Amino acid sequence: MTGTDHNERKVLGALDSGADELVSLTRDLVRIPSENTPPGGGEGDVQEFIRAWLGGIGVACERIDLEAVAGLAEHELFFRGAGYERRDYAGRPNLVGRMTGAGGGRTLILNGHADTMPVGRTRWARDPFGGDVEAGRLFGRGAMDMKGGLAAGLAALKAIRTSGVRLAGDVVFESVVDEEHGGSNGTLANRLAGVGGDAAVILEPTGLRLYNAHKGFRIVHLSLTAPGGMSLAGEDLPNPVEHIGSLIECFRSFRDRRRQSAPIPPEYADDPDPVPVFMNKLQAGEFSLEIPMQVPDACKLEVYWQTTPGERREDVERELFDHLDRWVADHPELAAFGIERRFSHRWMPGSRTDPAAPVVETMRQAVGEVLGREVQPVGGPFPCDMFALRHFGIDTVIFGPSGGGAHGSDEYVEIDSLLATARTLALAILRFCGTA
């Protein structure tokens, strides 16, 4: 690789010789279930594994108990889930490892989440916790999202340690809990516990693309409601199922409106759908002999829409509800129904880091050298914890391996991309933190 110095070649050589170990480490992480199942979660065992692994290479670690972090529950970014979304952090610590430098350099945070989505009810062709390897892919829940990224970050730290290169600045490796289901309280807790740095890299899967921005999101549940029951004497019972199509058309119209009027930052200039609107779930009644034959009393629609960096919660919600109110006024057939509105999950804002920030430029050069081509930062298509780091003024980018099946069945990470991710991170660490 051209442009690398002696220390960088030593570290990259250590990574290349440990490529099989990187695959084994990813498999080990995948084989430890850490599903996020609100109110609880199963991250404890994988956090302990990472703590022991880091200890084995001489990196000191601390556990951060979210329930003991002063001011967490009162912070404006804290997600106070209620009902099925409530949170319980007993036995779910964050883990923070620090590779301490000699002094005089900058501190870089490597951030990743230990929790995964549940296996779910979809059919898996492979054991979701087996870590099967086939045709250059490693399969299992969390392989892509995001234990592959965690493993690549750990491998980069080990290569620096075993090569004997001493950093000037510190590297903080944090494995946080409760990122999935729109949590983000884990990353917030570390900031309030005093874990800081000059910049951060979030190890989410990006397909080896460099993201300096991410989208936000909002989720609303809308219900058309009516008395329900069965017309046995000629009563006129409005059927919400027959009219839910009008609400679907309303949100198709809202999607068109968003595409035309939403502010589009330069990072999303080439995104074919920078502000998508999805209708995720539709529900009415139940197929059961225990439920009377009847017109249902409600038909429910879940709508998920994404926002761009800079859009405010109050503006986003007003835009949607103003559009809905106009639609109802123009469609008098909907007057026979009540329309209930309820939000779920948190409001997550989009955020961005200035492309001229040092961490963006450092990562851009490192990615380009590893991949052998020019790379430019773009906006990521998904929400993540970056907004919580940016809230505290920490310049942040997102970078990680390739894969597929995230949040679905037969999730996998591409093995070649694991090594490319680790090599990129190692170069970025050496250059951002400096060497002693």
CORLIN-V708889 format. One line per field, one symbol per residue. phi: phi as a letter, one per 30 degrees, with the letter a starting at -180 (. if undefined). psi: psi as a letter, one per 40 degrees, with the letter a starting at -180 (. if undefined). burial: I if it has 16 or more other ideal C-beta (glycine too) atoms within 10 Angstrom, else O. Layout:
phi = ???
psi = ???
burial = ???
//
This chain:
phi = .diccddddddddddddcdddddddddedddcebdcbedcacdeddddddedddddcicdbbccdedcddiddcddcdccdbidcdcbcdibddbbcbcdddjjcdcccccbcddbddeicddcdbddccidcahibcckdiedbbdddedddddddddddddidcddcccccbccchcdhididdddeddddjdbadabbccddbiiccccabdcabbbccbdcadijbdcbidccdcdddcdeddddeddddddddddcddcdedcdcddbdbdbccdbbbaiadaddcedadddabcbcbcbcbcejdcedddddedddddddddddbdddddcdbcbbdbhcdcddabcedddedddddedddddddiadbbdbdddbdadeddddecicdbbbaadclaieibdhdabddedddddddddddddedddicd
psi = hieiaddddddddddddfddddddddddddehhfihgheaifeddddddddddddeefhiiihhhdeehhedeeidehhgiibeeiihehegiihhihhhieieiihhhhhihdiiiidaeihheihefdfihhfeihiiheddgfddddddddddddddddeehhidiihhhhhiifdiffceddddddddeehiidiihhfihefeihheiiiaiihihhhhiidaahhefeihhhhddeedddddddddddddddddeihhideedehdgegihihdihhhaigheehihihieihihhhhiiiihehidddddddddddddddddegedeeeiihihhiiaihhiiiihheeidddddddddddddefihhiiihieiiaeddddddeehhiihhaaiaieheaifiiihdddddddddddddddddddii.
burial = OOOOOOIIOIIIOIIOOIIOOIIOIIIIIIIIIIIIOIOIIIIIOIIOIIIOIIOOOOIOIOOIOIOOIOOIOOIOIIIOIOOOIOIOIOOIIIIIIIIOIOOOIIIIIIIIIIIIIIIOOOOIOOOIIOIIOOOOIIIIIIIIIIIIIIIIIIIIIIIIIIIOIOIOIIIIIIIIIIIIIIIIIIIIIIIIIOIOIIIIIIIIIIOIIIIIIIIIIIIIIIIIIIOIOOOOOOOOOIIIOOIIOIIOOIIOOIIOIIOOOIOOIOIIOOIOOIIIIOIOOOOIIOOOOOOOOOIIIIIIIIIIIIIIIOIOOOOIOOIIOOIIOOIIOOOOOIOOIOOOOOOIIIIIIIIIIOIOIOIIOIIIIIIIIIOOOOIOIIIIIOIIIIIIIIIIOIIIIIIIIIIIIIOOIIIIIIIOIIIIIIIIIIIIIIIIIOIO
//
